[in-house]
Amino acid sequence: MRSAVSTGMTDRQNRPSRAGRVGASPRARSLRASMLAGTLLSGAALALLAGFSTTLAPLPAFAQDSALDSLGSQVDPTEPLLLEATELRYDFDRDIISAVGNVQIYYGGNTVEADRVDFDRRNSRLRANGNVRLTEPNGNVLRAASMELSDDLRDGFANALQLDTPQRTRFIADGARRENGNRTSFDNGLYTVYTGPNNPPEKPPLWRIRAQTIVHDQQEQTIEFEKASFEFFGRSLVYLPYLSMPDPSVKRKSGLLIPSFVYGDRVGAGMRIPYYFAIDQSRDLLISATPLSKQGVLGQFDWRQRLMDGAYSIHAAGIFQARPDEYTTSSGNRDFRGVIASEGEFHINQRWKWGWDLSWRTDRSFLRDYKFAPLGNASDVSKIYLTGQSERNRFDLRAYAFRISQEDYAALAALNPGPQFLPVGSRLQDKQPFVHPVLDWNYIFENPIAGGELALTGNLTSLTRDQTDAIQIGGPAPAGVTRFRGVEGTFTRASLEAQWRSTLIDSFGQVFTPFAYVKGDLYFLASQDKNVASMTDESFVGRVMPAVGLDYRFPFIGTFQGGNQIIEPVAQIIVRPNEMRIGELPNEDAQSIVFDSTTLFEYDKFSGFDRSEGGTRTNVGLKYSLNFDQGYHVSALFGRSFHLGGTNSFKQADILGATTSSGLATNYSDYVGSLYFDSRQGFRMGAQARFDHKNFSVRRAQVEATGIYGPVTGNLAYAYLSPQPNLGIATPREEVIGSASLRLQENWRLFGSVRFDLERRNMVRDSFGVGYDDEGFSVSFAYSEDRSRNNGQTTDRLFFFRFGLRTLGDTQFSTSGTN
């Protein structure tokens, strides 16, 4: 029997003469008011219990709310208290109120459990004894053999305590003392992490920090370890006379971070030393110096700031190389090398935002040669953007600048165009365009138009290129032909497309989808290269492409014991005029032509707006789907396309000529097919292929499988591309890419990957490694080789080692070598 005040019955014959117990005695009942007042008073003192747990909270990366910050004047004496115990006693002689037996006290969101709690009103002390357990609202759990606290919440003592935090960290100490309401000391303290529920509770952690004294200074917001040692597998490895870290109430604090190490053939040995400045709640700065034995000191700074409507960052790095001749085969052969990058994003309102992602570097290979250093968002692509999106409308405006990493090279003489153009492989950066800008806009009307859905799509693209990117195909003129991947000049195109479609289903289940669209383009051409003879001399060109069509599907559904299957014939016809001005206009965004099962039923199979498919075409195919009740799923598609009338846009080459190897250049296209399998139990496989329309030989194929079986996770992919002589690719390309991870026991794992060129029988890239991970410790080793670079180095080797302790930080060591 339990009560919020008392549930115990007293033994009147055995009680002390001056001790009172709440029970059947009328005298005891008369004391309830005074005892309850004393209990409420002790309840205020109970808040100090939370002070111990806060003092022992984990490292600054895991800042927590704590009662330690609400002591003293912040304690509300009117806070309601609930007390449950087997007995509640009052000792008149010593003026002590006692709660005895299965004591539970609820106060201010805190829960205190103990065998006995005594409040000494004469000496203003609160004592909790026997299996003391304090649970805070933030999840901290404090256990102790006993606690003694003062009623002014400034001083206290606890014996044999242990603190577990929600972040799975643990502090253990023989005793703790709080003095002057600010400074708390822990004797013979231990800091570590504890295991999860999947591990045995008695499993010891791999590492811990043991200190003679741990001191928490609330005013300075620091936790100090005095005469500490770092222990690994129960053995002391490093003696630390002094160690300091921010207290849990501090989310960020200035200080020196853990260094990392690097070694490279060209940079030598080095150590990155970072220092962090926590300027305020919205700004911080990270400064790093990496002394390198061969090249000098690489300096870095990373600035971040958060504003009311967004955030931005600035990253920079630079070095005056002591031995630039180490990079004689690349653009890195220079004294000063560096990079500056910035990114940011700001919200105008709930639907609109703008931002940037910008990078500039002194040379092409800086990011690759100094990849061991974190360089923020630095990359080959810079952009500025403005986007807005609603349920039916999307606006995206972007400007791009491309900075390539590939070094200039000498191509085969047969690929070089005439003297009026730059050789292939030379001045590659000048052949890259500046896009200023590209605008994409989409709008879907909410209400049906003529019984169907009407959507508008717009695009504006404007770009400038300094040099023409030309390549000679099929040998020198007149036998060969010059193709152009990009043309010198400034080009602007504005496009608008309106598309309508509706769906009708008859009583037999046949699905009819009539559709229509019209595209309009306006081209503005300025300063184009006059040596590109096929290009028009007009500065303004307009074109239009209307189309009507019908999509037909007739699914047949069959069920059987254990599943169902769907067989669905699909046919599509599109009627439209011939494409206008083929080969006379630039082609920037429609160079990639991929004809497979995913594009078989596209109305326009070009990838961009610079080309518009013309002529009358029909697409036919057969879809099949098989579903089992156990979850297995199989789907397949096989079909082809037919050009029925007008000019075949894929047969007549433009300035690049990429369409002639697309599989669509003849009236009867190649066959395309796909097959997918999903076990819904961790294994998936998919395959796509394109087969020659005459002899059914494979023109393009891709197979990929991913699976999880027990401790093994793997991925395997195969790709094949037939020769494309119209693009200067005279040989087939065939590769296998695979990766796998094997988990050994509970914490160990092996991983690796390969990329193998089957045509040349050459290993393009490979890597392997081993790692260990548990609740508080992780370590991994990895080694990789890369032979895909074209800067005169046949192999780029990298060894990487990472060592991490949860809540304390991690460090890494990497080496790079070339051959």
Buried (B, 14 or more C-beta within 10 A) or exposed (E): EEEEBBBBEBEEEEBEEEBBBBBEBEEBEEBBEEBBEBBBBBBBBBBBBBBBBBBBBBBBBBBBBBBBBBBEEEBEEEBEBEBBBBBBBBBEEEEBBBBBBBBBBBBBEBBBBBBBBBBBBEEEBBBBBBBBBBBBEBEBBBBBBBBBBBBBBBBBBBBBBBBBBBBBBBBBBBBBBBEEBBBBBBBEBBBBBBBEEEEEEEEEBBBBBBBEBBBBBBEBBBBBBBEBBBBBEEEEEEEBEEBBBBBBBBEBBEBEBBBBBBBBBBBBEBBBBBEBBBEEEEEBBBBBBBBBEBBBEBBBBBBBBEEEEBBBBBBBBBBBBBEBEBBEEBBBBBEEBBBBBBBBBBEEEEBBBBBBBBBBBBBBBBBBBBBBBBBBBBBBEBBBBBBBBEEEEBBBBBBBBBBEBBBBEEBEEBBBBEEEBBBBBBEBBEBBBBBBBBBBBBBBEEEEEEEBBBBBBBBBBBBBBBBBBBBBBBEEEEEBBBBBBBBBBBBBBBBBBBBBBBBEEEEEEEBBBBBBBBBBBBBEBEEBBEBBEBBBEEEEBEBEBEBBBBBBBBBEEEEEEEBEBBBBBBBBBBBBBBBBBBBBBBBBBBBEBEBBBEBBBBBBBBBBBBBBBBBBBBBBBBBBBBBBEEEBBBBBBBBBBBBEEBBBBBBBBBBBBBBBBBBBBBBEBBBBBBBBBBBEEEBBBBBBBBBEBEEEEBBBBBBBBBBEEEBEBBBBBBBBBBEBEBBBBEEBBBBBBBBBBBBEEEBBBBBBBBBBBBEEEEEBBBBBBBBBBBBBBBBBBBBBBBBEBEBEBEEBBBBBBBBBBBBBEBBBBBBBBBE
